[in-house]
């Protein structure tokens, strides 16, 4: 026989999971990788259906040039909410005070010929979680236990997001370091090749000068 206590605990767990599925991921997120050509400006869009939503943007330049890029965030009224110049990476959270379409632009106008690869994520989410919008409405008894489990799930979700961002940061650093190693290796190769070519050229020139010298000396003696 299944006890009433066991059924109560199971119902609380199911309720918490259902609540988490409804409210733990209230964000509309878009994670993309885009390659910007030289002098190109690419814009992406996100819709905020109600005011006071949180709008977040994360970006990191993975390859190309000096790993820098210009970023702009524009609200539905055309006002620039965020302007960044020659940034390698960033993680920003803004408040969408207006309803409408928000524009996120990446510009590679400073590059003459270098292409750049950018990883970015755009998310729009509610500022206040429904389960904790009103602290005075917290339940008692089983409802309080459900709220505690819901809070734990939200905390876990936040920590997983932090881990994901940290992994992206490490990935960006690894790509930059690898690009630096490749660039240094290429420079060493071409420097060594140029040096070897100059040594061979100077050797051939010296042989030519010596042969010319002895040839002229022989003719003068005769």
Secondary structure, DSSP 8 states (H G I E B T S, - for coil): ---HHHHHHHHHHHHHHHHHHHHTT--EEEEEEEEE-TT-EEEEEEEESSTTEEEEEEEEEEESTTS-EEEEEE-TTS-EEEEEEEESEEEEEEEE-SSEEEEEEEE-TT-SS--EEEEEEEEEEESS-GGGS-GGG---THHHHHHHHHHHHHHHHHHHHHHHHHHHHHHHHHHHHHHHHHHHHHHHHHHHHHHHHHHHHHHHHHHHHHHHHHHHHHHHH-
